[in-house]
Amino acid sequence: MEIGNYRIGMRTLKTGLAVAACILLFHVLDREPPMIAALAAVFGLREDWQTSLKFGKTRIFGNSIGAIFAACLVLLQQFIGWQFFIELIGVPLGVILIIVFCDRINYNAGIIGASAAFLIIYFSIPTDETVLYALARVLDTFIGTFIAIIVNRLIPGGPKPADKLQA
């Protein structure tokens, strides 16, 4: 479908539908804001459901790594105190350790996702929560990714090989 000079394809529409499904589900379940799930749905909706599934596994694993590092840093901060010092030194060191860890386990595809999850979780975690908050954000990623896969699986259409050449 084209509107003026703008083309709106099935993948675009399915992405919007997946985001709407995340918002609706989180509203019905009375969960925290659906930001992480909606982002996971946007990132997870790929050319077809098989690619979405493959990408989703990578995203969930990367977010799990980031969540573990964020929870550890927050626990360290709660134990030691010195909030600004831990933030100033610990956050950059955490990003470095995530990159080294992901590289060590040959998981370079997950470095950006793990780093992003680490930063989002660390900087948004309430002071009285750590592990449960981090686990909830990983669950949010799982929910958004699962919704993207389901939407991509149930609604046919998407880019055809010829469409990719023209784009």
Residue pairs with C-beta under 8 A, 6 or more apart in sequence:
1 7
1 8
1 9
2 8
9 158
9 159
9 163
10 155
10 157
10 158
10 159
11 45
11 47
11 158
11 159
14 45
14 151
14 152
14 155
14 157
14 158
15 41
15 42
15 45
15 148
17 151
17 155
18 41
18 42
18 44
18 45
18 144
18 147
18 148
18 151
18 152
19 38
19 41
19 42
21 41
21 147
21 151
22 34
22 37
22 38
22 41
22 143
22 144
22 147
23 34
23 38
25 31
25 34
25 37
25 143
25 147
26 32
26 33
26 34
26 37
27 34
31 140
32 136
32 140
34 140
34 144
35 140
36 120
36 137
36 140
36 141
36 144
37 140
37 141
37 143
37 144
37 147
38 144
39 144
40 56
40 59
40 63
40 140
40 141
40 142
40 143
40 144
40 145
40 148
41 144
41 145
41 147
41 148
41 151
42 148
43 55
43 59
43 113
43 145
43 148
44 52
44 55
44 56
44 59
44 144
44 145
44 148
44 149
45 52
45 148
45 151
45 152
46 52
46 55
46 148
46 152
47 158
47 159
48 152
48 158
49 149
49 152
49 153
52 145
52 148
52 149
52 152
53 149
56 145
56 146
56 148
56 149
58 109
58 110
58 113
59 110
59 113
59 141
59 145
60 138
60 141
60 142
60 145
61 107
61 110
62 102
62 107
62 109
62 110
62 111
62 112
62 113
62 114
62 117
63 113
63 114
63 117
63 137
63 138
63 141
64 117
64 138
65 98
65 101
65 102
65 107
65 110
65 114
65 117
65 118
66 98
66 113
66 114
66 115
66 116
66 117
66 118
66 119
66 120
66 121
67 117
67 118
67 121
67 134
67 135
67 137
67 138
68 134
69 94
69 97
69 98
69 114
69 118
70 94
70 117
70 118
70 119
70 121
70 122
70 125
70 134
71 121
71 125
71 130
71 131
71 133
71 134
73 86
73 90
73 91
73 94
73 122
74 122
74 125
74 130
75 130
75 131
76 86
76 90
77 83
77 86
77 87
77 90
78 127
78 130
80 86
91 119
91 122
94 118
94 122
95 115
95 118
95 119
98 111
98 114
98 115
98 118
99 111
99 115
102 108
102 110
102 111
102 114
103 111
117 137
117 138
117 141
120 137
121 133
121 134
121 137
125 133
125 134
126 133
152 158
159 167
